[in-house]
Amino acid sequence: MGRSPQAECYHSPGFGRADLAGGPGAIRMKNLFQSDAVGEVISRIDKLQPAAQRQWGKMDVAQMMAHCSAALDLASGRLVRPRALLGRLIGPFVRPIFSNEKPLPRNSPTDEKLVFSDARDFHREQEQLKVRIRQFHQGGEAQCTKHPHPFFGALTPHEWSTGMYKHLDHHLRQFGA
């Protein structure tokens, strides 16, 4: 018996089975409210090495981890950024990119305040990122920001959690983890 097209999901390192709990045809990505997804991401972070080479982009591995920590600060409300004009115009149309089943595209635009170009301590950033992931997970939906995403606009806690998983997966794949 074959699988239905609705049960198909993108598979690469970091993308697991589809969660069909949303009903027929619904595909739900992993998200940081799921303990197994958190464990997987932290395991992948632990595999990173200071000399890891990026496969695209400009940040080195420590800068990438600082960037991911800042994104989690955004999702948890510790950091609030104003809405970008371009995001106000097209954000609602491209919002599904943030939480659908497809991986984020390489070299996607990034808020300049979330880009780090200074030298960073690899081990400090690695530990800080794992702390931020655990804090986001443990806080659950109640601790998720009510502020809109600077580009995509208003998001539900589930969209934030899925988007943060996708963002981490994107950058871990960038460094081969």
Residue, then its C-alpha position, 0 to 999 in steps of 0.5 A: m500500500g503506497r503513501s498518499p501525497q498528503a503524507e509526503c514531507y521534505h526529508s533532509p537532516g533535521f526534517g523527520r516524519a510528518d505529524l498528521a494530527g492536524g487532520p487529513g492532508a495536514i502536514r506539521m513540521k517539527n517545532l520547539f514545543q516538541s521535546d524530541a525536536v529540541g533534543e535533536v537540535i541540541s544534539r546537532i549543535d553539540k556536533l558543531q566544531p569551531a572550525a566548521q566551514r559554512q556552505w553559504g552565507k557570511m557568518d562564521v559558526a560562532q556568529m551563526m549561533a549568536h544570530c540564532s540566540a537573538a532570533l530565539d530572543l525575538a520569539s520569546g519577547r526578550l528582543v522586540r524589533p519594529r516591523a520592516l516596511l517591506g514586511r508590512l507590504i509583502g509579509p502576509f503573502v510570504r508568511p507561510i515560508f516561516s512555518n510550512e514544511k519546506p526548508l528556508p531558502r539559502n541566503s535569505p534576507t536577515d534583519e541587520k540587527l540580528v547579523f553578527s560580524d564581530a568575533r564571538d567565543f564559540h563555546r560561549e555561543q554554543e552554550q548560550l544557544k542551547v540555553r535559549i532553546r531550552q528556555f523557549h521550549q520550557g516556556g511553551e506557548a504562554q511565554c511566546t511573544k505577542h509582538p509581531h515578527p518584524f517581517f512576517g507580522a503576527l504569528t501564533p505560538h505554534e508558528w513561532s515554534t515551527g519557524m524557530y525550528k526551521h531557522l535552527d535547521h537552516h543554520l545547522r545545515q549551513f554548517g553541516a550539522 
